[in-house]
Amino acid sequence: MRSDIVPGARFPDYELTDHSGTRRRLSEIQENDPMCLLLARGAY
């Protein structure tokens, strides 16, 4: 796990490609609204 991802810290502003192929940053999606980000790993 990354040492900079801890409770109360600012989350990295990741950029990923959406379903239409457009690159989007988390900050662009969030704007000024609260955001809950769930991270999961494993087999489903």
Stockholm file with secondary structure:
# STOCKHOLM 1.0

chainA/1-44         MRSDIVPGARFPDYELTDHSGTRRRLSEIQENDPMCLLLARGAY
#=GR chainA/1-44 SS CCTTCCTTSCCCCCEEECTTSCEEEHHHHHTTSCCCCCCCCSCC
#=GC SS_cons        CCTTCCTTSCCCCCEEECTTSCEEEHHHHHTTSCCCCCCCCSCC
//
